[in-house]
Amino acid sequence: MQYWKAHYKDALHDADIRIINAEDTAEPLSFTLDGIRFQGASCADFHLAEEAYYDEAVLDFSLLVDELCYESSRKSLYFEDALRNICTQMKDNYLLKCCFTCQYSDYSPYGNDDYGAMLCYRRYKEDCLKVNNKEEYFRYLEGKDCDMRQETYLCGQYHPRSQAGGYRGFVDGARDLQKEGEKDEQTGNL
């Protein structure tokens, strides 16, 4: 067994830690922070060691807009699940304008982390418009150079996810927004 000295830093921590390398398991690396043990196969793969024990770590995931609180009914450690639930609730009032609802971003079909793993394909807009399932993702986008963005990021090339569902499908509200925009253009309303 080996011990590695490391330094962990985030908004709440700035601490020296000790990573244990057990070497003979599928996930040999582990460390403890605030009494919580993390483990992984590599330094980029750390996750909760006893995930079942922390399933309720997310007690509240909500978005407050104009004094309206949209609270996710999904108690999930995955941002995607909670945000999709909130978008469904607010679709008649708002569209969340960010990478999560953008036509040109998607998660990897190979899996994604709990947060911050959106793949941006804005340089390949025409190909994005052809993708409505996993098979088409592999046909049109696999292997293309993309940017990694957080779900809440917003760039100047944002377009609501309304023309093609992409690998993960449509986001509630985006298609309705596109239909309203088309209707307003036909009637002259803005």
C-alpha positions in Angstrom: 0.0 0.0 0.0 1.3 3.4 -0.9 0.4 6.9 0.4 0.6 10.0 -1.7 0.7 13.5 -0.4 -1.8 15.8 -2.2 -3.5 19.1 -1.8 -7.3 19.5 -2.1 -8.8 22.9 -2.8 -12.4 24.0 -3.5 -14.7 26.8 -2.2 -14.9 25.2 1.3 -11.5 23.5 1.6 -7.8 24.3 1.3 -6.2 21.2 2.9 -3.4 18.8 2.6 -4.7 15.2 2.2 -3.3 11.7 2.0 -4.3 9.5 -1.0 -4.1 5.8 -0.3 -3.1 3.6 -3.2 -4.2 0.0 -2.4 -3.1 -1.1 -5.9 -4.9 -4.5 -5.8 -8.5 -3.4 -6.3 -10.5 -2.1 -9.2 -10.6 1.4 -7.5 -7.3 1.5 -5.6 -7.2 5.2 -4.8 -9.0 6.7 -1.8 -8.9 9.7 0.6 -11.0 11.1 3.4 -12.2 14.7 3.6 -14.5 16.0 6.4 -14.9 12.4 7.5 -16.3 11.3 4.1 -14.3 8.7 2.2 -13.8 9.1 -1.6 -12.4 6.5 -3.9 -11.6 6.0 -7.6 -9.6 4.2 -10.3 -7.7 7.4 -11.1 -7.2 10.9 -9.7 -9.9 12.2 -12.1 -12.4 9.5 -11.0 -13.0 10.1 -7.3 -16.6 9.6 -6.1 -18.2 8.8 -2.8 -17.0 5.5 -1.5 -20.3 4.6 0.3 -22.7 6.2 -2.1 -25.8 4.5 -0.7 -25.1 6.1 2.7 -25.1 9.6 1.1 -28.1 9.2 -1.3 -29.9 11.9 0.6 -26.9 14.3 0.4 -29.0 16.4 -1.9 -31.9 17.5 0.3 -33.1 20.3 -1.9 -32.4 21.3 -5.5 -34.3 24.4 -6.5 -34.3 27.4 -8.7 -35.8 30.7 -7.5 -37.1 33.1 -10.2 -39.2 36.2 -9.6 -40.2 34.9 -6.2 -41.3 31.6 -7.7 -39.5 28.5 -6.4 -39.2 25.5 -8.7 -38.0 22.6 -6.5 -36.9 19.4 -8.1 -38.9 16.4 -6.9 -35.9 14.2 -7.8 -33.4 14.0 -5.0 -30.4 13.2 -7.1 -26.7 13.8 -7.0 -26.9 14.2 -10.8 -27.5 17.8 -11.9 -29.1 16.5 -15.2 -32.0 14.7 -13.4 -32.8 17.6 -11.1 -32.5 20.3 -13.8 -34.6 18.3 -16.2 -37.3 18.1 -13.5 -37.2 21.8 -12.9 -37.4 22.6 -16.6 -40.5 20.5 -16.8 -42.1 22.4 -14.0 -41.3 25.9 -15.3 -41.9 25.2 -19.0 -45.1 27.3 -19.1 -43.4 30.3 -17.5 -39.7 30.2 -18.4 -37.1 28.6 -20.5 -33.7 28.2 -18.8 -31.2 29.7 -21.2 -27.9 27.8 -20.8 -25.9 24.9 -22.2 -28.4 22.4 -20.7 -31.2 23.7 -23.0 -29.0 24.5 -26.0 -29.4 22.9 -29.4 -25.7 22.4 -29.7 -24.8 20.7 -26.5 -25.2 17.2 -25.2 -23.8 14.7 -22.7 -21.5 12.0 -23.8 -23.3 8.7 -24.6 -20.5 7.0 -22.7 -21.7 8.5 -19.4 -21.1 11.8 -17.6 -20.2 13.2 -14.2 -22.8 14.6 -11.9 -22.1 18.2 -13.0 -20.0 20.1 -15.6 -19.8 17.5 -18.4 -21.7 19.1 -21.3 -20.1 18.7 -24.7 -20.5 21.8 -26.9 -20.7 21.2 -30.7 -21.5 24.8 -31.8 -18.8 24.5 -34.5 -20.9 21.6 -36.0 -24.4 23.1 -36.0 -25.6 21.3 -39.2 -24.5 17.9 -37.8 -26.3 18.7 -34.4 -29.5 19.2 -36.3 -29.3 15.6 -37.6 -29.1 14.0 -34.2 -32.2 12.6 -32.4 -30.8 9.5 -30.8 -27.7 7.7 -29.7 -27.1 6.0 -33.1 -27.2 9.4 -34.9 -24.9 10.9 -32.3 -22.3 8.3 -33.2 -22.9 8.8 -36.9 -22.6 12.7 -37.0 -20.8 13.8 -33.9 -18.5 11.1 -32.6 -14.9 12.0 -32.8 -15.5 15.7 -33.6 -13.5 18.2 -31.5 -15.9 19.7 -28.9 -15.6 22.0 -25.9 -16.4 20.9 -22.4 -18.8 23.2 -20.6 -20.8 23.3 -17.4 -24.6 23.0 -17.7 -25.2 26.6 -16.6 -22.7 28.1 -19.1 -24.1 30.5 -21.7 -22.3 31.7 -24.9 -23.3 34.0 -27.7 -24.3 31.2 -30.0 -27.1 29.8 -27.8 -30.1 28.4 -29.6 -33.0 26.6 -27.8 -33.1 22.9 -28.1 -36.1 22.9 -30.4 -35.1 21.6 -33.9 -33.6 18.2 -33.0 -33.6 16.3 -29.8 -30.0 15.4 -29.7 -28.7 12.3 -27.9 -30.6 13.0 -24.7 -33.9 14.3 -26.2 -35.7 17.6 -26.1 -35.8 19.8 -23.0 -39.3 20.7 -21.9 -40.2 24.2 -22.9 -37.7 24.7 -25.7 -39.9 23.3 -28.4 -42.8 25.4 -27.2 -40.6 28.5 -27.2 -39.6 27.8 -30.8 -43.3 27.3 -31.9 -44.3 30.6 -30.2 -41.5 32.4 -31.9 -42.6 31.1 -35.3 -46.2 32.0 -34.6 -45.2 35.5 -33.6 -43.1 35.9 -36.7 -46.2 34.9 -38.8 -48.5 37.4 -37.0 -45.9 40.2 -36.6 -45.9 40.0 -32.8 -42.6 40.1 -30.8 
